[in-house]
């Protein structure tokens, strides 16, 4: 029962903090933009954590996960910086949606192209690995 109460308090605190951050963003304080995209940070963090755990047991997949998570995390940090700067430098009469379009489009382009390149290279590496270990 105490875990449920703690989880409910944590969720309520997160919701209140996001409402506060929304008011700050509409007041053109860009440093609060990361609050809305915070769940995006969980993916790269879990990928890096899993990569480190797998590397410690000597598996090659850990290195791949570590590199992928670190690259995705770096792209997300650059996105947060660009969005924060765009919100902070926008004029009060400018629509926030228009301000966020360019950084979001660039982020989606980089993650889509990067994901496709990662998938193609990973697929080719798996095919090469399967061919090399076929006789064993």
Secondary structure, DSSP 8 states (H G I E B T S, - for coil): -HHHHHHHHHHHHHHHHHHHHHHHHHTT-GGGGGGTTHHHHHHHHHHHHHHHHHHHTT-HHHHHHHHHHHHHHHHHHHHHHHHHHHHHHS-TTS-HHHHHHHHHHHHHHHHHHHHHHHHHHHHHHHHHHHHHTTT-
